[in-house]
C-alpha cells in the first residue's frame, strides 16, 4: 500500500488538473470555484429540504470519534 501512495497515487494527483480539462473541457480552477459557490449558497440559504450536503467542520474535543481540532467532512443539513 505504501508503494501505491508513493508512486501511482502521487502521479494521479499531479495530473488531475489535466485530466479534468480533458474530460470536462474546464480547468480544475473553474471546478473548484463552482464548488465554492455551491457551498456558500447552501451555507447562506440552506440546502434542499430533506437533503444533505458535505461540509468541512472543525470538531472540538474529539466528538464523533474524530481527533479534536481536525477539519473533517461531515454530512450536514443547513436550514435558513
C-alpha positions as a printed NumPy array, in Angstrom:
array([[  0.   ,   0.   ,   0.   ],
       [  2.857,   2.39 ,   0.841],
       [  4.306,   1.75 ,  -2.616],
       [  0.997,   2.812,  -4.208],
       [  0.845,   6.061,  -2.205],
       [  4.429,   6.989,  -3.041],
       [  4.116,   6.099,  -6.734],
       [  0.886,   5.759,  -8.691],
       [ -1.191,   7.901,  -6.296],
       [  1.237,  10.852,  -6.469],
       [  1.268,  10.659, -10.273],
       [ -2.538,  10.601, -10.419],
       [ -2.869,  13.643,  -8.135],
       [ -0.172,  15.55 , -10.053],
       [ -2.029,  15.03 , -13.355],
       [ -5.543,  15.636, -12.002],
       [ -5.851,  19.14 , -13.458],
       [ -5.025,  17.987, -16.991],
       [ -7.45 ,  15.07 , -16.666],
       [-10.293,  17.409, -15.626],
       [ -9.596,  19.649, -18.625],
       [ -9.591,  16.61 , -20.958],
       [-12.838,  15.179, -19.567],
       [-14.851,  18.319, -18.779],
       [-13.272,  20.898, -21.025],
       [-12.83 ,  23.166, -17.989],
       [ -9.897,  23.867, -15.736],
       [ -9.802,  22.492, -12.213],
       [ -9.9  ,  26.127, -11.01 ],
       [-13.356,  26.525, -12.592],
       [-14.457,  23.29 , -10.918],
       [-13.178,  24.481,  -7.539],
       [-14.822,  27.879,  -7.987],
       [-18.177,  26.239,  -8.8  ],
       [-17.901,  24.04 ,  -5.694],
       [-17.156,  27.096,  -3.525],
       [-20.192,  28.93 ,  -4.945],
       [-22.473,  25.944,  -4.254],
       [-21.082,  25.583,  -0.735],
       [-21.657,  29.272,   0.08 ],
       [-25.167,  29.12 ,  -1.402],
       [-26.093,  26.196,   0.854],
       [-24.451,  27.845,   3.863],
       [-26.311,  31.135,   3.334],
       [-29.708,  29.97 ,   2.026],
       [-29.848,  26.39 ,   3.324],
       [-29.709,  23.225,   1.271],
       [-32.565,  21.337,  -0.382],
       [-35.258,  20.349,   2.084],
       [-34.616,  16.789,   3.202],
       [-31.218,  16.768,   1.504],
       [-27.695,  16.663,   2.843],
       [-24.501,  18.463,   1.908],
       [-20.947,  17.59 ,   2.82 ],
       [-19.077,  20.35 ,   4.663],
       [-15.712,  20.579,   6.346],
       [-16.305,  21.048,  10.069],
       [-13.721,  21.616,  12.8  ],
       [-14.785,  19.475,  15.737],
       [-13.516,  20.467,  19.153],
       [-12.749,  17.859,  21.75 ],
       [-12.784,  14.707,  19.633],
       [-16.541,  14.237,  19.177],
       [-17.89 ,  11.565,  16.825],
       [-14.674,   9.534,  17.104],
       [-12.625,  12.136,  15.191],
       [ -9.483,  13.597,  16.759],
       [-10.031,  17.086,  18.162],
       [ -9.192,  20.196,  16.135],
       [ -9.271,  18.285,  12.852],
       [-11.25 ,  19.68 ,   9.913],
       [-13.273,  16.714,   8.685],
       [-16.082,  16.314,   6.141],
       [-19.482,  15.684,   7.731],
       [-22.938,  15.3  ,   6.21 ],
       [-24.82 ,  18.478,   7.126],
       [-28.375,  19.721,   6.791],
       [-28.405,  23.527,   6.642],
       [-31.626,  25.388,   7.428],
       [-32.21 ,  29.032,   6.532]])
